[in-house]
Structure formats: structure tokens, C-alpha cells
Amino acid sequence: MIEQIGYWGLVILGFGFLIFIHELGHFVAAKLVGVRVIRFAFGFGPRLLGTNKNADLEAEEKRPGKTDYCIRLIPCGGYVKMAGGEIAEGEEATGAADEFPSKTPGQRAFVIIAGPAMSILCAIPLLTLVFMIGMERPSSRVNQIVPEQAAWNATLKRGDLITGIKERGEKDFQAIRLWREVQMNSLLQDKVGDIVLRVERDGEIKEIELTTDEQGRIGVSYGFVGQGAGYVTTIAGYREPGSPAHEAGIESGSLLLRIGETSVHSWQDFQRTVHLHPSTTLPVELVTPDGERRTLDVATNEDPYWSLGIIGHWPSRLGPVRPGFPADQAGLETGDTILAVNDQEVQDWHLLKQLILNAAPGEVDLTVLRDRDNGETGPTETVNVTLEPGMDIHDVLGIARSKHPVVRGFIDGAPAAEAGIEVGAILLKCEPANGSAQPEIMNWPDPVHLHELAEYREGAAPDRYTVTVEQEGEEMTATVTAMRAYRGQIGLAPRLDMTRTVDPGRPVAALRRGIVETGQWMSLAVRSLYMLVTGRLSMEMLSGPVMIVTATRYTAEAGFTTFIEFLVMVTVHLGIINLVPLPVLDGGHLGFLAIEKIRGKPLPERVMGAIMYAGLIAILALMAFVTLNDILKLTNL
């Protein structure tokens, strides 16, 4: 509880700092052009202390002209009150030379633009600070190739480290070190169409040509762990204190080799086995950070989930076949089913992956049941295949699983069985029924028991789902009420492959990187606004105060550098948005000044008032929309 209060306190101070910096820009600019600042406040609400609480009174004995620098009760930002200015609520201009309206349009524009400019520029010292401390981020290592997208049709593999990117006609590569730099190229559409990736694989440098989609995406997925995204290793990371992993003596930094009967080629292999064995003791084979090979017994906990009670599996039937890879070279095609590997029978996709990856690189004999164009199966045949080196069946054999899992059985008392779903049915779709609080589930989760429909909450009513299956050649829909089920947990998270953009203790390099990344965030903010205006970005993608504050809370928990980086992103975006020429925003005031400069006089007060009023309504409507959008996202409605 105390920790949570601390995190929320950090969020309040963080946003307070951003608002304060914005107002500091207005304040400094006002002082530079000779505008009398009545009050410069840190925070809102009741005044706690300051230099001159009567600064806004006109009597000489009350020290007119002396700015009141004060601290107020609520540390959520601050404000600047200028003589005769819009910020001075109820203040009427007298025509004095030190009043805001008495200044030239250029001077007033300088005061107005200084706020957003300071918001943007403060990103540079913040980023410089975290780079000097030594901020680690997920590297640009490839986590998983997405079937039938750009990388799938190229030779990119899981574990490749992307070090550069260029368009086909360019001479020089743009350097890549972080996964976010790969993502930024997509978000900014910096490299779209025919591109070349420079990658490092097993100590060798390779150049791989591919064609991105219209958004610049290369067809690589990344894993989410906590607040991080990138290449997920098979190395133990965070251990929850007092958890089964902690009690068993699994050290952070240990390389996981095997759990139960499953070889650990990816974190999913390890996690799947744990999930499928609640309240079970499993042997875990690993290599400690000191290089010692050990086997530890880990007793799993029970973690409750809502479940449909379906025990499903993906069959060993092939989905997409990767062009130019061993399966394609051996003549395997989508729809074929692999029945055995080196005469060892294969029951499902999981076992097929295990056998293939255990045998790679090298030759294997595959017993294949052919799929004919008319939907019937042909005779079986044995195909000899030379497997490539790699860490994923996508790369070693060049195949992906079929789209839909199949029902293998049911948990005792499963509502899905009572609803008429049979063993052998193909699971096509699962979505909420009757306005359930869970989003549509298009892809069934792995592990096999399909528990992860919704988090279990004691006393909460179970959700109802509409499940669509194909059985006996026909499509059938059943409404199923979720049941309470359990999965195993040991309180262990994987380590991401991390790197530093700047080595600690290099202030010049940190400053240079801070400037570059501030420019990247500015470019992203401008591009996002452009895409929003042109309709290329959906309004549903917008986030408002609720989502921003929530995300800030999670980044505060993730660590100091993550928190600061998120604040940088927020302050740059808010600075750019503030420059949008809408009434109420700083950009709107700049627009009025531009009109005044052209006309030689301000717009009539009545006209300006009407425009400001319309702008306020529009801003409030937008705020209401994004707030509702945030609530729907957070509640999964």
C-alpha cells in the first residue's frame, strides 16, 4: 500500500514538473520582453508560502511590480499571472507599457511560444541525465518472424541483431541499436517499400533485402514483459521474493535448458510447461551465472483463471511454408500433416517443434500425410530434410502452424462439453457474449489449456463467451459460461536482451543522443498529428489524461529511467499539440496574433470571444471522447 502511494506521488510530481516547466517558459520569456509578472506559482490551490502575496494589489505600499514567487498546496504544475494578459483572470489592461497587451505581436508571440518550446526542450536534459546514468533498453534483436509478412519471405531469423537499415537506392545504412529504433522507422514511415537490413548473425554481418508494408513494418513480432518489448531470452530475469523460483534457488541470470520433459528453446516452452502443471514439482535443468550445470526441483503454485474448460492443441498440420527454406525445398506444402520425425510419432505441434529443434542443424526423415487440392488426404510418404541452424521452427524448417487449434479433451465439469462441443472440433473463434467485459479473442492463447480468457477475481461473476467451432464438417456456435480453473506459476520472468545507447559517464555522447532522440519524438508527434488529420490514424488510437496517467503509474513502477523516458515522450507530444492552431491552445493564440499582424489590429473582442468559446467546446468534446476511450481500453469494454 505504501509503495502504491509512493508511485502515485511520483506520477503527481512528474506531471507537476512538466506543467511547471511549461509555465517557466512563459515566465522567462515575459521577463525578457519586459512584461510585469504578478505571480509565478508552483502548484495550485491554497498558497503555502511566497515572496509577496499582495503583488496583484495596486497600492504603492503593497509593493506593486514585485513578482510573487509562491508555492501552493497541490504540486500539480503551476501558473503565470501576467499584468493585463489572458492568464490574469479578471485583470483588465490599463495600457501600461509593462502589460502583456501593450507588447508588439512579435513579443507576445515569443511569450506564448516559449511555453511549448520549453516543454520540448526540457526533454534534452532529461534524456541526457538518464543516458549518463546508463539507461538499458531492449536491443534490436529479432524475437519472432510473423508468417506471410515481409521478413517471412526474406531470410531474417529469430536472434538476428539488426544493426542498420537503408532503402535499396541509398548508399549508407542508418545505424540501429535498439528495438524502438526499428519501431520508429515504422511509425515515422522513414523507410517504406524496398529496404535492406544489415544484421549480425553468429558473428557474421549479412545484408537482407525485403519489402515492408505501407506502414514500414518488416513483419517481426516482439514480446512484452512488464513494460519492456524486444527479444525474450531463455535466461531467468526477475524472481519474485518468496516465490517457488526463489525458494528453489533459481538465480537471476541462469540459462534454462530443460523443464520436465521439455527442452527450453524459447521462453514459451518454459512458461507453457509451468502453466500446464499447477501444484506439481518439476525438475528444472539450468546453467547458473557461474557456469555450473544444475537440476533443481521447483514446486509450482496454483494460479486461478476463468476457463472454458477446453484442453486444446495445435495439430501438426502445416500452415504457411516459408519460401526458400528446407520445407519448401523438400516440397512440403500448406495443409500437409507431419506424422513422425525419424520414426518418432508426432501428436501435436508442440512435440513437432521439440523434435525438430532438438535435431537441428542436421538431416531428419519426416513422415508426411499429403493434402490434396480436393480437400482429401493422400498417401503418406517419407521426406528427407536438411534442417538449418536456428532457434525457431520458422527458421530451422521454415513452417508455421495451422491457424486454428483442435479440441483434445475437457477439464472435469467443463461447460464447453455441456454446450455440445466435441473432441476433435476445430476452434475457430471465441468472443464475449451479451456485452461481456472481455475483448474479442481472435487467436487462442498458448498454453494448451486455453485458460487465459480473463483474470480470475474472487467473488467476480464469470464471463460468458460465444465459441464457434467446426465439427463433423459443419460450423456450430455455442454460448459457454467460464469456469474456475488453475494454471501453474513459479514467480519467474525472463530477461530481455538489453543494450545501452550510450555508455555511462560520457556526458557529450549523452547530450548528443538526447538531442537526437528529442528530434525523433518531435518527428513522431508531428507525423501522428498529420496522420490523424488525414484519416490515416484512427481516432480510437488517441489516449487522454486517464490512459496517460495510468501508463505513467506503470512506468514509475518499472524504474526511474523508464519513468523519465515516458515523461519525455509526454512532454514532447504535449508541446507539439499545444502549437496546434486551435483556440484555447497556445497555437490558437499565435493564430490570433498572426491575424493581428496582417490586419494591423486585433480581431474584435466579440469575434475573438465567439471563436474562443467554440474552440473551448471543441476541446472539451475531444477531452470527453478520449477520456471515454481511455476508460473503455482500461476496462476492456
C-alpha positions in Angstrom: 0.0 0.0 0.0 2.8 2.4 0.9 4.6 1.5 -2.4 1.5 2.3 -4.4 1.1 5.7 -2.7 4.7 6.4 -3.5 4.2 5.5 -7.2 1.2 7.8 -7.4 3.1 10.5 -5.6 5.8 10.2 -8.2 3.2 10.5 -11.0 1.8 13.7 -9.4 5.3 15.2 -9.1 6.2 14.2 -12.6 3.2 15.8 -14.2 3.6 18.8 -11.9 7.2 19.2 -13.1 6.1 19.1 -16.8 3.5 21.7 -16.3 5.8 23.8 -14.2 8.5 23.7 -16.9 5.9 24.8 -19.5 4.9 27.8 -17.3 8.5 28.6 -16.7 8.9 29.1 -20.4 6.1 31.7 -20.4 7.6 33.3 -17.3 11.2 33.7 -18.6 10.0 35.0 -22.0 7.7 37.5 -20.3 10.6 38.8 -18.2 12.8 39.1 -21.2 10.4 41.3 -23.2 9.5 43.4 -20.1 6.1 42.1 -19.2 5.3 42.6 -15.5 4.6 39.1 -14.0 2.3 39.4 -11.0 2.6 35.9 -9.8 4.6 32.8 -10.6 3.3 29.8 -8.7 4.4 26.3 -8.3 1.3 24.2 -7.7 -2.3 25.0 -7.3 -4.8 25.5 -4.5 -4.2 27.4 -1.2 -1.0 29.5 -1.0 1.5 28.0 1.4 4.4 30.5 1.2 5.9 33.1 -1.1 7.6 36.4 -1.5 4.7 38.9 -1.9 1.1 37.7 -1.5 -0.2 41.2 -2.3 1.7 41.6 -5.6 -1.6 42.0 -7.6 -2.8 45.0 -5.5 -2.2 48.4 -6.9 -1.4 50.5 -3.8 2.2 51.6 -3.6 2.5 50.5 -0.1 1.7 46.9 -1.2 4.9 46.8 -3.3 3.4 46.9 -6.8 5.6 45.4 -9.6 7.2 42.8 -7.4 6.5 39.3 -8.6 5.1 36.9 -6.0 7.1 33.7 -6.2 5.0 31.2 -4.3 4.4 27.6 -3.5 0.8 26.2 -3.4 -0.7 23.2 -1.7 -1.3 20.9 -4.7 2.0 20.1 -6.6 0.4 19.5 -9.9 2.1 22.1 -12.1 1.9 25.9 -11.7 0.8 29.1 -13.5 2.0 32.5 -14.5 -0.2 35.6 -14.0 0.9 38.5 -16.2 -0.3 42.1 -16.0 -3.1 42.7 -18.5 -2.7 39.2 -20.0 -5.1 36.4 -20.8 -3.7 34.4 -17.9 -4.6 37.1 -15.4 -8.2 36.1 -14.8 -10.3 39.2 -14.1 -7.3 41.5 -14.8 -8.1 44.4 -17.1 -5.4 46.0 -19.3 -4.7 49.7 -18.5 -2.4 50.4 -21.4 0.7 50.4 -19.2 4.0 49.7 -21.0 4.7 46.6 -18.9 1.4 44.9 -19.6 1.2 41.9 -21.9 -1.3 43.5 -24.4 1.0 46.5 -24.7 3.8 44.5 -26.3 4.2 44.0 -30.0 2.7 41.0 -31.7 6.2 39.5 -32.1 7.0 39.9 -28.4 3.6 38.4 -27.4 4.2 35.5 -29.8 7.6 35.0 -28.2 6.0 34.8 -24.8 3.3 32.4 -26.0 5.6 30.1 -28.0 8.1 29.9 -25.1 5.9 27.6 -23.1 5.6 24.7 -25.7 9.3 25.3 -26.7 10.4 24.8 -23.1 8.2 21.7 -22.8 10.0 20.2 -25.8 13.5 21.4 -25.0 13.3 20.1 -21.4 13.4 16.6 -23.0 17.1 17.1 -23.8 18.5 17.5 -20.3 16.1 14.7 -19.0 17.3 12.3 -21.7 20.9 13.4 -21.1 20.6 12.6 -17.5 19.3 9.0 -18.0 21.9 8.4 -20.7 24.7 9.5 -18.3 23.2 7.2 -15.6 23.3 4.4 -18.1 19.9 3.5 -19.4 19.4 0.0 -20.8 16.8 -0.7 -23.4 15.7 -3.7 -25.4 18.1 -4.4 -28.3 17.2 -4.6 -31.9 17.4 -8.4 -31.8 14.6 -10.2 -33.7 12.2 -12.1 -31.4 9.9 -13.9 -33.9 9.1 -13.8 -37.6 5.4 -13.2 -38.4 4.2 -15.8 -41.0 3.4 -14.4 -44.5 4.7 -10.9 -43.8 7.8 -9.2 -45.2 10.5 -10.9 -43.1 8.9 -14.3 -43.7 9.6 -14.0 -47.4 13.2 -13.0 -46.7 15.9 -14.8 -44.8 15.7 -12.9 -41.5 15.8 -15.3 -38.4 15.0 -15.2 -34.7 18.0 -14.0 -32.9 19.4 -11.8 -35.7 20.6 -8.5 -34.4 19.5 -5.6 -36.7 22.4 -3.1 -36.9 21.4 -1.0 -39.9 18.6 -0.1 -42.3 18.5 1.7 -45.7 16.4 2.0 -48.8 17.6 -0.1 -51.8 18.9 3.0 -53.6 20.7 4.5 -50.6 24.5 4.1 -50.1 24.7 4.4 -46.3 22.9 2.4 -43.6 21.1 4.2 -40.8 22.5 2.8 -37.6 20.2 0.7 -35.5 20.9 -0.4 -31.9 17.5 -0.5 -30.2 14.2 -2.2 -31.0 12.5 1.1 -30.6 14.6 2.5 -33.5 13.2 -0.3 -35.7 9.7 0.6 -34.5 10.3 4.4 -35.0 11.2 3.7 -38.6 7.7 2.1 -39.0 5.9 4.8 -37.0 7.7 7.6 -38.9 7.5 5.7 -42.2 11.1 6.6 -42.7 11.9 3.5 -44.7 9.0 2.2 -46.6 9.0 -0.3 -49.5 12.2 -1.9 -50.8 14.7 -1.8 -48.0 18.0 -3.5 -46.9 18.6 -4.7 -43.4 22.1 -5.1 -42.1 22.1 -7.9 -39.5 24.6 -9.7 -37.3 24.2 -13.5 -37.1 26.7 -15.8 -35.3 29.4 -13.1 -35.6 28.9 -12.6 -39.3 27.4 -9.5 -41.0 24.7 -10.1 -43.6 22.5 -7.9 -45.8 18.9 -8.9 -46.2 16.6 -7.4 -48.7 12.9 -7.2 -48.1 9.8 -5.1 -48.9 7.9 -3.5 -46.0 4.2 -2.9 -45.9 2.7 0.6 -46.3 3.4 1.4 -42.6 7.1 0.5 -42.9 6.7 -2.7 -40.8 9.1 -5.6 -41.5 7.0 -8.4 -40.2 8.7 -9.1 -36.9 6.8 -9.6 -33.6 8.2 -8.7 -30.2 7.4 -10.0 -26.8 6.1 -7.9 -23.9 7.4 -8.5 -20.4 6.4 -5.9 -17.8 6.9 -2.6 -19.5 9.6 -3.8 -22.0 9.4 -5.0 -25.5 12.1 -6.9 -27.5 13.8 -10.2 -27.8 12.8 -12.5 -25.0 15.7 -14.8 -23.9 15.7 -18.2 -22.1 17.6 -16.6 -19.2 15.9 -16.1 -15.9 15.3 -12.5 -15.0 13.3 -11.1 -12.1 12.5 -13.6 -9.3 9.6 -12.6 -7.1 10.7 -12.8 -3.4 9.3 -15.8 -1.6 8.1 -17.4 -4.9 8.7 -21.0 -5.9 11.5 -20.0 -8.2 13.1 -18.1 -5.3 12.6 -20.9 -2.8 14.1 -23.5 -5.3 17.2 -21.4 -5.7 16.9 -20.4 -9.4 19.2 -17.4 -9.7 18.6 -14.4 -12.0 20.9 -14.8 -15.0 20.6 -18.6 -15.1 20.3 -20.2 -18.6 17.3 -22.5 -18.6 17.9 -25.7 -20.5 15.0 -28.1 -19.7 11.8 -28.3 -17.5 10.2 -31.7 -17.0 10.3 -33.4 -20.4 10.5 -30.2 -22.4 13.7 -28.7 -23.8 13.7 -24.9 -23.5 14.3 -23.4 -26.9 12.1 -20.3 -26.1 10.6 -18.8 -23.0 7.2 -20.0 -24.3 8.4 -23.6 -23.9 9.3 -23.0 -20.2 6.1 -21.0 -19.5 3.8 -23.5 -21.2 5.1 -26.4 -19.1 4.8 -24.4 -15.9 1.2 -23.3 -16.8 0.1 -26.9 -17.5 1.3 -28.2 -14.2 -0.2 -26.4 -11.2 0.6 -27.8 -7.7 3.4 -30.0 -9.2 7.1 -30.4 -8.6 9.0 -30.0 -11.8 12.8 -30.6 -12.4 14.5 -27.6 -14.0 17.8 -28.1 -15.6 19.9 -24.9 -15.9 23.3 -23.3 -16.1 23.9 -20.9 -13.2 25.6 -17.5 -13.8 28.8 -19.1 -12.5 28.7 -21.7 -15.3 27.6 -24.6 -13.1 25.1 -27.1 -14.6 22.4 -28.0 -12.1 19.0 -29.6 -11.8 16.6 -28.0 -9.3 13.1 -29.2 -8.2 10.5 -26.4 -8.3 7.1 -26.7 -6.7 4.5 -24.7 -8.8 1.7 -22.7 -7.3 -1.9 -22.7 -8.3 -3.0 -19.5 -10.1 -6.8 -19.3 -10.7 -8.3 -18.2 -14.1 -11.6 -18.3 -15.7 -11.6 -21.0 -18.3 -14.0 -22.7 -20.8 -12.5 -26.0 -19.6 -11.2 -26.8 -23.1 -8.0 -28.8 -23.5 -6.9 -27.9 -27.0 -3.8 -28.4 -29.1 -2.5 -27.3 -32.4 -2.2 -30.3 -34.8 1.0 -31.0 -36.7 -0.7 -29.8 -39.9 1.3 -27.2 -41.8 0.2 -23.6 -42.1 2.3 -21.3 -44.3 5.5 -22.7 -45.7 8.4 -20.2 -45.9 9.9 -19.7 -49.4 13.4 -21.0 -49.9 13.6 -22.7 -46.5 14.1 -26.5 -46.1 10.4 -27.4 -46.0 9.8 -25.6 -49.3 12.9 -27.1 -50.9 11.7 -30.6 -49.8 8.3 -29.9 -51.5 6.2 -29.7 -48.3 3.0 -27.6 -48.8 0.4 -25.9 -46.6 -2.1 -28.5 -45.4 0.4 -31.3 -45.2 0.5 -33.1 -41.8 3.8 -34.4 -40.3 3.0 -37.7 -38.6 6.5 -38.6 -37.4 10.1 -37.3 -37.2 12.8 -40.0 -37.6 10.0 -42.6 -37.0 9.0 -41.0 -33.7 5.3 -40.3 -33.7 4.1 -36.7 -33.5 0.9 -36.0 -31.7 0.8 -32.2 -31.9 2.6 -29.0 -32.9 4.4 -28.7 -29.6 6.1 -32.1 -29.9 6.9 -31.4 -33.6 8.7 -28.2 -32.6 10.6 -30.1 -29.8 11.8 -32.9 -32.1 12.8 -30.5 -35.0 14.7 -28.1 -32.8 16.4 -30.8 -30.9 17.6 -32.3 -34.2 18.8 -29.0 -35.9 21.0 -28.5 -37.6 21.1 -31.8 -39.4 19.1 -34.3 -41.5 15.8 -35.7 -40.5 13.2 -38.1 -42.1 9.7 -36.7 -42.0 6.7 -39.0 -42.4 4.2 -36.7 -44.2 0.5 -37.1 -44.9 -0.2 -35.1 -48.1 -3.1 -32.8 -48.5 -4.8 -32.9 -51.9 -6.4 -29.9 -53.7 -9.9 -31.5 -53.3 -9.6 -31.5 -49.5 -8.9 -35.2 -49.2 -5.7 -36.7 -47.9 -3.3 -38.7 -50.0 -0.9 -41.5 -49.0 1.9 -40.9 -46.6 5.5 -40.6 -47.8 8.9 -40.1 -46.2 10.7 -36.9 -46.9 14.4 -36.3 -46.1 15.1 -32.7 -45.0 18.3 -30.9 -44.0 17.5 -28.6 -41.2 19.1 -25.2 -41.0 20.6 -23.7 -37.8 18.2 -21.6 -35.8 16.2 -21.2 -32.6 12.7 -21.4 -34.1 10.9 -23.9 -36.3 10.1 -20.9 -38.6 13.9 -20.7 -39.3 15.0 -24.3 -38.9 12.4 -26.0 -41.1 10.5 -22.9 -42.5 7.0 -23.8 -41.5 4.2 -22.2 -39.3 1.4 -24.0 -37.5 -2.1 -24.1 -38.9 -4.5 -21.3 -38.0 -6.8 -23.0 -35.6 -6.4 -25.4 -32.6 -8.4 -28.5 -32.1 -10.2 -29.8 -29.0 -8.3 -32.7 -27.4 -10.4 -33.0 -24.3 -12.0 -31.2 -21.4 -11.4 -30.4 -17.8 -13.8 -32.2 -15.4 -17.1 -30.4 -15.4 -16.2 -28.2 -18.4 -19.1 -26.0 -19.5 -17.9 -26.2 -23.1 -18.5 -30.0 -23.2 -22.0 -29.5 -21.8 -22.6 -26.9 -24.5 -22.2 -29.6 -27.2 -18.6 -29.0 -28.3 -17.0 -32.3 -29.1 -13.4 -33.7 -29.0 -11.9 -33.2 -32.4 -13.8 -29.9 -33.1 -11.7 -27.2 -34.8 -11.8 -24.0 -32.7 -12.5 -21.1 -35.0 -13.4 -18.1 -32.8 -14.1 -17.0 -29.3 -15.7 -13.7 -28.4 -17.7 -12.2 -25.5 -21.4 -12.9 -25.3 -24.0 -10.3 -24.2 -21.7 -7.4 -23.8 -19.1 -9.2 -21.7 -16.2 -7.1 -20.4 -13.6 -9.1 -22.3 -12.4 -8.2 -25.9 -12.8 -10.5 -28.8 -10.3 -13.3 -28.8 -9.3 -14.0 -32.4 -6.2 -16.1 -31.6 -6.4 -18.8 -29.0 -3.7 -18.4 -26.4 -0.9 -20.9 -25.7 -0.7 -22.8 -23.3 -2.8 -25.7 -24.3 -5.5 -25.4 -21.6 -6.7 -22.1 -23.0 -7.2 -20.6 -19.6 -6.2 -17.1 -20.3 -9.6 -15.7 -21.2 -9.8 -13.4 -18.2 -8.1 -12.9 -14.9 -9.8 -14.6 -12.1 -11.1 -12.3 -9.3 -12.6 -13.7 -6.1 -16.3 -13.0 -6.0 -16.5 -11.8 -9.6 -19.1 -13.2 -11.9 -17.7 -15.4 -14.6 -17.9 -14.1 -18.2 -19.9 -15.8 -21.0 -18.4 -16.5 -24.3 -19.6 -17.3 -27.8 -17.5 -20.1 -29.2 -17.5 -21.0 -32.8 -16.2 -24.5 -33.9 -16.2 -26.7 -36.9 -17.2 -30.3 -36.1 -18.4 -33.1 -38.4 -17.8 -30.7 -41.4 -20.3 -28.1 -40.1 -19.9 -24.8 -38.3 -21.5 -24.6 -34.9 -21.8 -21.8 -32.3 -22.2 -22.4 -28.6 -22.6 -19.9 -25.6 -20.4 -21.0 -22.7 -20.1 -19.7 -19.2 -16.5 -19.7 -18.0 -15.4 -21.9 -15.1 -12.8 -21.5 -12.4 -9.6 -23.3 -13.4 -5.9 -23.2 -12.4 -2.5 -22.8 -14.1 0.9 -23.2 -12.6 3.1 -20.3 -11.6 6.6 -20.0 -10.1 7.1 -16.3 -9.9 9.9 -16.0 -12.6 10.1 -13.7 -15.5 12.5 -13.9 -18.5 15.4 -11.5 -19.2 15.1 -9.3 -22.2 18.1 -8.8 -24.5 19.2 -5.3 -23.4 21.8 -2.8 -24.6 22.9 0.8 -23.9 22.7 3.6 -26.5 25.3 5.5 -24.5 27.9 4.1 -22.1 27.6 5.6 -18.6 29.9 8.6 -17.8 30.0 10.1 -21.3 28.3 13.5 -21.0 29.0 14.7 -24.5 27.7 11.5 -26.1 24.7 11.5 -23.7 23.9 15.1 -24.7 24.2 14.3 -28.4 21.9 11.3 -28.0 19.4 13.4 -26.0 19.2 15.9 -28.9 18.7 13.2 -31.5 16.0 11.4 -29.6 14.2 14.6 -28.8 14.1 15.2 -32.5 12.8 11.7 -33.1 9.9 12.2 -30.6 9.1 15.6 -32.2 9.0 14.0 -35.6 6.8 11.2 -34.3 4.4 13.7 -32.7 4.1 15.8 -35.9 3.7 12.7 -38.1 1.0 11.3 -35.7 -1.0 14.6 -35.9 -0.7 14.6 -39.7 -1.9 11.0 -39.9 -4.8 11.8 -37.6 -5.9 14.9 -39.7 -5.6 12.9 -42.9 -7.6 10.0 -41.6 -4.7 7.5 -41.7 -4.7 7.2 -37.9 -8.0 6.1 -36.2 -9.4 8.4 -33.5 -9.7 5.2 -31.4 -5.9 5.3 -31.1 -6.0 8.6 -29.2 -5.2 8.5 -25.5 -6.2 11.1 -22.9 -5.4 12.0 -19.3 -6.7 8.8 -17.9 -4.6 6.5 -20.0 -1.5 8.8 -19.8 -1.7 8.9 -16.0 -2.2 5.1 -15.8 0.7 4.5 -18.1 2.8 6.9 -16.1 2.0 5.0 -13.0 3.2 1.7 -14.5 6.4 3.3 -15.8 7.1 4.7 -12.3 6.9 1.1 -11.1 9.1 -0.1 -13.9 12.0 2.1 -12.8 13.5 5.6 -12.8 14.9 5.6 -16.3 11.7 4.2 -17.8 9.6 6.7 -15.9 11.8 9.6 -17.1 11.7 8.4 -20.7 7.9 8.2 -20.6 7.8 11.8 -19.3 10.0 12.9 -22.2 7.6 11.3 -24.7 4.6 13.0 -22.9 6.2 16.5 -22.7 7.3 16.5 -26.3 3.9 15.4 -27.5 2.1 18.0 -25.3 4.5 20.7 -26.5 3.7 19.9 -30.2 0.0 19.6 -29.5 0.0 23.0 -27.8 1.2 24.5 -31.0 -1.8 23.3 -33.0 -3.7 26.4 -34.1 -6.9 25.8 -32.1 -8.4 28.4 -29.9 -7.6 27.9 -26.2 -4.3 26.3 -27.0 -1.1 28.3 -27.4 -1.2 27.7 -31.1 -4.6 29.4 -31.2 -3.3 32.5 -29.5 -0.4 32.5 -32.1 -3.1 32.3 -34.8 -4.8 35.4 -33.4 -1.5 37.3 -33.3 -0.8 36.3 -36.9 -4.2 37.8 -37.9 -3.5 40.9 -35.9 -0.1 41.3 -37.7 -1.8 41.0 -41.1 -4.7 43.3 -40.3 -2.7 45.8 -38.3 -5.1 45.5 -35.4 -6.6 42.7 -33.3 -9.9 41.0 -34.2 -12.9 42.5 -32.5 -13.4 41.2 -29.0 -16.8 39.8 -29.9 -15.4 37.7 -32.7 -12.4 36.5 -30.6 -14.8 35.6 -27.8 -17.0 33.6 -30.1 -14.0 31.7 -31.6 -12.6 31.0 -28.2 -15.9 29.7 -27.0 -16.3 27.4 -30.0 -12.7 26.2 -29.5 -13.4 25.5 -25.8 -16.4 23.4 -26.7 -14.4 21.5 -29.3 -11.6 20.9 -26.8 -14.0 19.7 -24.1 -15.7 17.4 -26.6 -12.4 15.9 -27.6 -11.4 15.5 -24.0 -14.7 13.8 -23.2 -14.1 11.4 -26.2 -10.5 10.5 -25.3 -11.5 10.0 -21.7 -14.3 7.7 -22.6 -11.9 5.9 -25.0 -9.4 5.5 -22.1 -12.0 4.1 -19.8 -13.1 1.6 -22.5 -9.5 0.5 -23.0 -8.8 0.1 -19.3 -11.9 -1.8 -18.6 -11.7 -3.8 -21.9 -15.3 -2.9 -22.7 
